[in-house]
Amino acid sequence: MQNQKITASMTGLLAFTWLMLTAVPTQATTMLVSGNAMNQAATNLTNAITGLGLQAVFVEPSNFATTNLAGFDAVWLDGFSQYGSGNWSANLMAFMNGGGKVFVQNPGFGSEGFSAYPLGAQLNAIFTYPPGQESISIVDTTSPVGANHPVNQGLNNAGLSNWGASAYGYFSGIGGFTGLSTTGTAGEWITIVSPVGTGYLVYTQQGVSQYLGGPSNPGAGSEAAHFLNNVVTLSSNPVPEPSSISLFLLGLGFISLIAIKKHQTPGWKSSSLRIVTVSPLCTSTNKPCR
């Protein structure tokens, strides 16, 4: 009976140790949102963002160039906006090099040409609205550049399509970017991605904010919201390094295993576990020196 109690206690201790080792502290992703198609007064949009557990700070496009990006995890921009002169593109590059995520919807279709955006000079796009593109197809669903890519995790063609319009055009040239979705026609790219430093840059021609903020009110459970969440929470280092307390708990768990073995193995005595010090051999007697 005593052994059973000790075993149950040790099992509980090990379970606690495992939970502590695998538990990762969560902190809400904070993103800066700036664009004409991202209206803070659109409650459907803000409710979707809140429903995802994200924190958003809205900045007018005219003020974006002078906004400090420190403290943000992600930046969400709208191509139908004018961000003005200044070093905002270079600031975004530095932000991504430091691990930040930049998500730009509908680049190249507004007042800012592609050359104004990070790595944008290698891109080309064709504007097709109205009516735009309704059918969206995730590319190569069996490879890492398709449905298995973190941007597309949990998404499907049906959920990305029929937003009325789902996309306002498509990329006809993507340079060194990786294509993640198309119109269903090869070479007509909808969403593309490129790592930048330890961060990521994602361009899409889908109208994510327009759909989330529109009258259909798809909400935080929609594919559009899931798409947004996937992008702004991208991580290049998803596995945390063990902390000192985790290592301590791991050692505690190992000691627990020894204790369980002690009480379950017949004939085990407390003196069975000893620390043996080996002395160097004396050359004259070939025996341990005293």
C-alpha positions in Angstrom: 0.0 0.0 0.0 2.8 2.4 0.9 4.5 1.7 -2.4 1.3 2.4 -4.3 0.9 5.7 -2.5 4.5 6.7 -3.3 4.2 5.6 -6.9 1.0 7.7 -7.2 2.7 10.7 -5.7 5.7 10.3 -8.0 3.5 9.9 -11.0 1.7 13.1 -10.1 5.0 14.9 -9.7 6.2 13.6 -13.1 3.0 14.8 -14.7 3.4 18.2 -13.2 7.0 18.3 -14.4 5.9 17.4 -17.9 3.2 20.1 -17.9 5.7 22.7 -16.8 8.3 21.7 -19.4 5.8 21.7 -22.3 3.8 24.8 -21.2 4.7 27.9 -23.3 3.7 31.3 -21.9 1.3 32.9 -24.3 1.2 36.6 -25.0 -1.2 38.4 -27.3 0.3 39.3 -30.7 0.3 43.1 -31.1 0.0 44.4 -34.6 0.0 47.9 -36.1 -2.8 48.3 -38.6 -2.8 51.1 -41.2 -4.8 51.5 -44.4 -7.8 53.1 -46.1 -9.5 49.7 -46.1 -8.9 49.2 -42.4 -11.4 51.4 -40.6 -11.2 51.3 -36.9 -14.9 52.3 -36.8 -15.8 49.1 -38.6 -17.0 47.0 -35.6 -17.2 43.8 -37.7 -13.4 44.2 -38.4 -12.4 45.1 -34.9 -14.6 42.4 -33.4 -12.9 39.8 -35.6 -9.5 41.0 -34.6 -10.5 40.9 -30.9 -12.0 37.4 -31.4 -8.7 36.1 -32.6 -7.0 37.3 -29.4 -5.0 39.9 -31.2 -4.2 43.4 -30.1 -4.4 46.1 -32.8 -3.2 49.7 -32.9 -4.7 51.6 -35.8 -2.6 54.4 -37.4 -3.7 56.7 -40.2 -1.7 56.1 -43.4 -0.5 59.7 -43.4 1.1 59.1 -40.0 2.6 55.6 -40.7 6.0 56.8 -42.0 6.8 58.5 -38.6 5.4 55.7 -36.4 7.9 53.8 -34.3 7.5 50.1 -34.9 9.2 49.0 -31.7 6.9 46.9 -29.5 4.9 45.5 -32.4 4.9 41.9 -33.5 3.3 42.5 -36.9 2.3 45.3 -39.3 -0.8 45.0 -41.6 -1.0 47.4 -44.5 -3.4 48.1 -47.3 -2.2 48.8 -50.9 -5.1 51.1 -51.6 -3.4 53.7 -49.4 -0.7 56.3 -49.6 2.0 56.2 -46.9 3.9 59.2 -48.2 7.6 59.8 -48.3 10.1 58.9 -45.7 12.0 55.7 -44.7 8.9 53.6 -44.0 10.0 50.8 -46.4 13.5 50.7 -45.0 11.9 50.7 -41.5 9.8 47.7 -42.4 12.9 45.8 -43.7 14.6 46.5 -40.4 11.5 45.4 -38.5 11.4 42.1 -40.4 15.1 41.5 -40.0 14.4 41.7 -36.3 11.7 39.0 -36.4 8.6 41.1 -37.3 5.9 40.1 -39.7 4.6 42.4 -42.5 1.3 41.6 -44.2 0.3 43.8 -47.2 -3.0 43.3 -48.9 -3.6 44.6 -52.5 -0.1 46.1 -53.1 0.5 47.8 -56.4 -3.2 48.8 -56.9 -3.2 52.1 -55.1 -1.2 55.3 -55.0 2.0 53.5 -54.0 3.8 51.6 -56.7 5.4 48.3 -56.1 8.8 49.9 -55.8 7.7 51.7 -52.7 7.2 48.4 -50.8 9.9 46.1 -49.4 11.2 43.8 -52.1 8.4 45.1 -54.3 10.5 46.0 -57.4 10.5 42.3 -58.4 6.7 42.1 -58.5 4.1 42.7 -61.2 0.3 42.5 -60.8 -2.8 42.8 -62.9 -5.9 44.6 -61.5 -9.1 42.7 -62.4 -11.8 44.5 -60.3 -14.6 44.6 -61.1 -15.5 41.8 -60.9 -12.1 40.6 -59.4 -11.3 37.0 -58.6 -13.7 34.7 -56.8 -11.9 31.3 -57.0 -8.8 30.9 -54.9 -6.7 27.8 -55.1 -4.0 26.8 -52.7 -1.1 25.5 -54.7 0.4 22.0 -54.5 -1.5 20.8 -51.4 1.0 17.9 -50.8 4.2 20.0 -50.4 5.5 22.5 -47.9 4.8 25.4 -50.3 1.1 24.5 -50.3 -1.4 23.6 -47.6 1.5 22.6 -45.3 3.0 26.1 -45.3 2.3 27.9 -42.0 0.4 30.7 -43.8 -2.1 28.1 -45.2 -2.4 25.9 -42.2 -6.1 25.0 -41.6 -7.2 26.9 -44.8 -9.0 25.5 -47.8 -10.0 26.7 -51.3 -13.7 27.0 -50.5 -13.1 29.2 -47.4 -10.8 31.5 -49.3 -13.2 31.9 -52.2 -16.5 33.7 -52.9 -15.9 36.7 -50.7 -17.4 38.9 -53.4 -14.6 39.8 -54.5 -12.1 37.4 -53.0 -9.2 39.2 -54.7 -8.9 42.4 -56.6 -6.4 41.0 -59.1 -3.3 38.7 -59.1 0.4 38.8 -59.3 1.8 38.0 -62.7 5.4 38.1 -61.6 6.7 37.2 -58.1 10.5 37.2 -58.5 12.1 35.3 -55.6 8.9 35.0 -53.6 7.2 31.7 -52.9 3.7 31.4 -54.3 1.1 30.0 -51.9 -2.2 30.4 -53.8 -3.5 31.2 -57.3 -6.6 32.0 -59.2 -6.6 28.4 -60.3 -4.6 29.3 -63.3 -0.8 28.7 -63.3 1.1 31.9 -63.0 -1.8 34.0 -61.6 -0.6 34.3 -58.0 -2.8 35.5 -55.2 -0.7 35.1 -52.0 3.1 35.1 -51.9 5.6 34.9 -49.1 9.3 35.6 -48.5 11.4 35.3 -45.3 13.3 38.5 -44.4 15.9 38.0 -41.7 14.1 36.3 -38.9 10.8 37.7 -40.0 8.4 37.3 -42.9 6.9 39.4 -45.7 3.5 38.3 -47.0 1.7 39.9 -49.9 -1.8 39.0 -51.0 -4.3 40.3 -53.5 -7.2 39.1 -51.3 -9.3 41.8 -49.7 -9.0 40.5 -46.1 -10.0 43.6 -44.2 -12.8 44.4 -46.7 -14.3 41.0 -46.2 -13.9 40.9 -42.4 -15.3 44.5 -42.0 -18.1 44.1 -44.6 -21.8 43.5 -44.0 -21.5 39.7 -44.3 -19.6 39.8 -41.0 -17.8 36.5 -41.3 -16.2 36.9 -37.9 -13.2 35.5 -36.1 -14.1 31.9 -37.1 -13.9 32.6 -40.8 -11.1 31.6 -43.2 -10.3 35.2 -43.7 -9.7 35.7 -40.0 -7.7 32.4 -39.8 -5.6 33.6 -42.7 -4.8 36.9 -41.0 -4.0 35.1 -37.7 -1.7 32.6 -39.5 0.3 35.5 -41.1 0.7 37.8 -38.1 1.7 34.9 -35.7 4.3 33.3 -38.0 7.4 32.2 -36.2 10.8 31.2 -37.4 11.6 29.7 -34.0 8.5 27.9 -32.7 10.3 25.7 -30.2 11.4 27.6 -27.1 14.7 27.0 -25.5 14.5 25.3 -22.0 14.6 27.7 -19.2 16.5 27.1 -16.0 13.4 26.3 -14.1 12.4 23.8 -16.8 15.8 22.1 -16.4 15.4 22.0 -12.6 12.0 20.4 -13.0 13.4 17.9 -15.5 16.0 16.9 -12.9 13.3 16.7 -10.2 11.4 14.3 -12.5 14.5 12.1 -12.9 15.0 11.9 -9.2 11.3 10.9 -8.9 12.0 8.0 -11.4 14.8 6.8 -9.1 12.5 6.9 -6.1 9.9 4.9 -7.9 12.5 2.3 -8.9 13.7 2.1 -5.3 10.2 1.2 -3.9 9.2 -1.1 -6.7 12.4 -3.3 -7.1 12.6 -6.2 -4.6 15.8 -6.1 -2.5 16.5 -2.5 -3.2 18.2 -0.9 -0.2 19.0 2.7 0.5 22.6 1.8 0.6 22.3 0.5 -3.0 22.6 4.1 -4.3 26.1 5.3 -3.6 28.6 7.7 -5.0 31.8 5.9 -5.7 35.1 7.9 -5.9 37.8 6.3 -7.9 41.3 7.1 -6.7 44.3 7.1 -9.0 46.5 4.0 -9.0 49.9 4.2 -7.3 52.5 3.2 -9.8 54.5 1.3 -7.2 51.7 -1.0 -5.8 49.2 -0.8 -8.7 46.6 -0.1 -6.0 44.5 3.0 -5.2 46.6 5.6 -3.5 45.5 6.7 0.0 
